[in-house]
Amino acid sequence: MEHQKKSKLNLVTVVGYHSKTLNQLIEHYKDIVDDIKIVVYRNDINDTIQDKVEEIIKPYGLEVFDTVVAPIFNWEVVTSLYNKTKRTSPDDWWIVSDSDELHTYHKPIREIINECEENVNVYKYMLRKEPIKIRNYFIDKPHY
């Protein structure tokens, strides 16, 4: 019997304006994912959000993965940060979640990943390669 390697599942979040919900995000995902990548989005050089984020994540043994300074609510920057982070481990699965989002799934996410890897490679491509968000449903399929 061939031993099947467990796929790695990571979480990436970009934290800027919504740092107050970061603790709930970590609590929600810490037992689901293998790694949590936190990107800090500062809206100017004097923005103190990084200090707040570091204070919140320290008890979890987490560190800030990356920091950027850019105008607030620039969604192109946010999308590029998510994609840049995902490219650091392109063969892993990623949950992309804003810091004020908690995703739920119709069954354990590991089961979904296993089904995708075993049966439908197109889902794996859609989850890993395209900048889509999974919310309270399995997947938002792009329209072709």
C-alpha positions, -999 to 999 in steps of 0.1 A, spaced: 0 0 0 14 33 -10 16 60 17 -2 91 6 16 123 17 -7 147 36 -10 180 16 0 211 34 -28 236 41 -19 272 49 -38 303 58 -29 338 45 -44 370 58 -37 406 51 -43 427 82 -47 464 81 -78 481 93 -95 451 110 -69 440 135 -95 437 163 -107 404 147 -73 389 142 -74 369 175 -108 353 164 -93 345 130 -63 327 145 -85 308 170 -108 297 142 -80 284 119 -51 273 142 -63 237 145 -72 235 108 -41 248 90 -5 238 91 8 274 89 -5 309 92 10 337 71 1 372 83 8 402 61 6 436 76 -8 464 55 1 498 68 -15 528 53 14 551 60 48 550 76 34 562 110 7 536 111 10 515 143 -9 485 131 22 463 130 27 468 167 -9 458 174 -6 428 152 26 416 167 11 419 202 -19 398 191 0 370 173 30 366 198 11 343 222 4 319 192 41 318 183 34 335 150 54 363 133 46 388 107 54 373 73 55 405 53 47 442 57 37 468 31 30 505 32 3 516 7 -28 538 6 -56 523 26 -82 500 10 -62 495 -22 -77 461 -33 -52 456 -61 -24 458 -35 -42 434 -12 -47 409 -40 -11 412 -50 0 405 -14 -22 374 -12 -8 361 -45 28 370 -36 24 350 -3 8 320 -21 37 319 -46 61 311 -17 46 276 -15 29 270 -49 23 233 -43 5 238 -10 -32 245 -5 -42 280 7 -71 295 25 -72 332 17 -91 350 43 -94 387 52 -88 392 89 -125 399 95 -136 366 78 -142 332 92 -149 306 65 -171 275 71 -173 245 49 -199 218 43 -174 192 56 -139 192 70 -116 211 46 -91 182 46 -118 159 33 -125 184 5 -88 187 -3 -85 149 -4 -115 146 -27 -101 172 -50 -67 156 -52 -81 122 -58 -109 130 -82 -110 164 -97 -76 182 -104 -94 212 -118 -106 221 -83 -70 220 -71 -60 244 -98 -89 267 -90 -82 268 -53 -44 272 -55 -38 292 -86 -66 317 -90 -72 347 -66 -106 335 -55 -121 335 -20 -139 306 -4 -167 318 18 -196 299 33 -197 275 4 -172 251 -11 -160 271 -41 -169 300 -63 -164 285 -97 -152 310 -123 -174 313 -153 -159 302 -186 
